[in-house]
């Protein structure tokens, strides 16, 4: 039978809690002051502890500190008077797993006790690592940052305190939130993730709290809100910084009172939800500028966890890469396993990942598609030139404006990969002036494939206003026949920023548009036969199919013949 310790100076309240626990099959010991409570803790092996914050000879915070230091596996919850929320939050930060407000609601007390027993059970399960590894294939890495993060997650799983996850985009905030939920006593209930920035502001209250039928135009039936769906479980608010101020006020009350009211309802509903939140923005600065409420910030930021970027854990890059290669191969049904060449591994390790783990997976998906056999070479990664041997602060060729030039080649019509940087070519002064005053030509004719042309993106470097004609004409024209990792960047000392010559949609979107136009031109020329179009583009059918899916190009595969797929 489980054994609980109750520490409170109110005799009647202690008796009420003892009777409630007795009906649940739990024995209890009572202490009316701090000294007696410490004595009981040293004499008995308790499954959990309930303590009031105010005691005659001490405080409940002292009890929490003592248990966290000497009996870390024993869950402790605090009992708070109405209006002492700040003290309850302080107790959570010190190690208390939850709190309950006075006057006590028996249903809430029973729920807290059940959660406390589950915390003790989960703690025992986590100790049996030979049977149960909670991080297997979920949080990959052996670096110091990841090892410390795993330890933190296990501690947070025991608590019911709100957790704020802060880190760059793509660092795995939702993965960490799901792990905290799965290792907590709430693992059998729902984990409800929601992107706050994706909900229209006018629908936000209905989404979070639900609504009653007929409460507004279009409300044809009752609807449960996210808080109700996550009742007994965990609600994960991703990009919480995008919440409008009006919604922040309502969310604050729901967190503090643990009650919500649906739109059109006259009654409040009690909800038991653990709140996890995350953002890539600096929430403290948003509080300073008035874009985020300070009181809500302190409610959701009881415990803050900073997630390391992939650039801060480079020892894990190859582990993650091999993990993703295995996952992608399984998802795509590839029969033979793929491996990274030594050069590709070096380039990945030295690459600056602006998109973190998400960018790494995208790079590997592209590389697997472009790979000719079971070995992923460096050029399949299609990384910027500076990835292997130039620091992130060095100007990169792919950041300069690109124009497209069609050069004649009667033997092999080939389309170069748009995102791979190509050789710079210096235009004569007259051509440079004309190019700077005209828009970028991004159109392709659908009949150039039949003429034996090779599409080759070249970089046109126009001379600066201070550069003489002689200097402009004496620059050499470079070609990129060698693999991308084996050439040096051109001299960019004479370049100036020409804002009007850069694509407004940004480099990635601009290159995708060019790729889309060339693929459509090849499909039109081949009568939308993807196999023939792939041959015209000198690429594999699998690569073309991947690019069409990525760019949103309909293939009408049931109509056109692709029987000779390779």
Secondary structure, 3 states (H helix, E strand, C coil): CCEEEEECCCHHHHHHHHHHHHHCCCEEEEECCHHHHHHHHHHCCCCEEEEECEECCEEHHHHHHHHHHHCCCCEEEEEECCCCHHHHHHHHHHCCCEEEECCCCHHHHHHHHHHHHHHHHHHHHHHCCCCCCCCCCCCCCCCHHHHHHHHHHHHHHHCCCCEEEECCCCCCHHHHHHHHHHCCCCCCCCEEEEEHHHCCHHHHHHHHHCECCCCCCCCCCCECCHHHHCCCCEEEEECHHHCCHHHHHHHHHHHHHCEECCECCCCCEECCCEEEEEECCCHHHHHHCCCCCHHHHHHHCCEEEECCCHHHCHHHHHHHHHHHHHHHHHHHCCCCCCEECHHHHHHHHHCCCCCHHHHHHHHHHHHHHHCCCCEECHHHHCCCCHHHHCCCCCCCHHHCCCEEEEEECCCCCCECCCCCCCCEEECCHHHHHHHHCCCCCCCCCCCCCCCCEEEEEEEEECCCCCCCHHHHHHCCCCCCCCCHHHCCCCCCCCCCCCHHHCCCCCHHHHHHHHHHHHHHHHHHHCCCCHHHHHHHCCCCHHHHHHHHHHHCCCCCCCCCCCCCCC
